Amino acid sequence: MVPATSSTGRPLRILMTKVGLDGHDRGAKVVARCLRDAGMEVIYTGLHRRPEQVVLA
């Protein structure tokens, strides 16, 4: 099991995104919810992102 906090005690920050034209995001949303429930901070950028947009997130 991965601890939900870093060595400084801050919650781990997770970036989740869906790159390209794939419109199926239910799995990503389920994983994001599980990570949040475990105490992590999750940033979900949504669907149809370009790599440049992900880098800026």
C-alpha positions in Angstrom: 0.0 0.0 0.0 1.3 3.4 -1.0 1.1 6.1 1.8 -1.2 8.9 1.0 1.2 11.5 2.2 4.7 12.5 1.3 7.7 12.5 3.6 6.8 16.1 4.5 3.3 15.1 5.6 1.5 16.8 2.6 -1.0 14.7 0.6 0.4 13.1 -2.5 -0.7 15.1 -5.6 -1.7 12.9 -8.6 -2.3 14.3 -12.1 -4.8 12.3 -14.2 -5.6 13.0 -17.8 -7.0 11.5 -21.0 -4.8 12.3 -24.0 -6.2 12.1 -27.5 -9.6 11.3 -28.9 -10.6 8.5 -26.6 -13.9 9.5 -25.0 -14.1 6.7 -22.3 -13.2 8.2 -19.0 -15.2 6.2 -16.5 -12.2 4.1 -15.4 -10.1 7.3 -14.8 -12.9 8.8 -12.7 -13.2 5.6 -10.6 -9.4 5.5 -10.0 -9.4 9.3 -9.2 -12.2 8.7 -6.6 -10.4 5.8 -5.0 -7.2 7.9 -4.7 -9.1 10.8 -3.2 -10.8 8.5 -0.8 -7.3 7.3 0.2 -6.3 10.9 1.1 -4.5 11.9 -2.1 -5.0 15.2 -4.0 -6.1 14.3 -7.6 -6.1 16.8 -10.4 -8.2 15.4 -13.3 -7.9 17.4 -16.5 -10.7 15.8 -18.3 -11.1 14.4 -21.8 -9.4 15.1 -25.2 -6.3 16.9 -23.9 -3.2 17.5 -26.0 0.2 16.7 -24.5 1.0 20.4 -24.4 -2.1 21.0 -22.2 -1.1 18.2 -19.8 2.4 19.7 -19.4 0.8 23.0 -18.4 -1.5 21.4 -15.9 
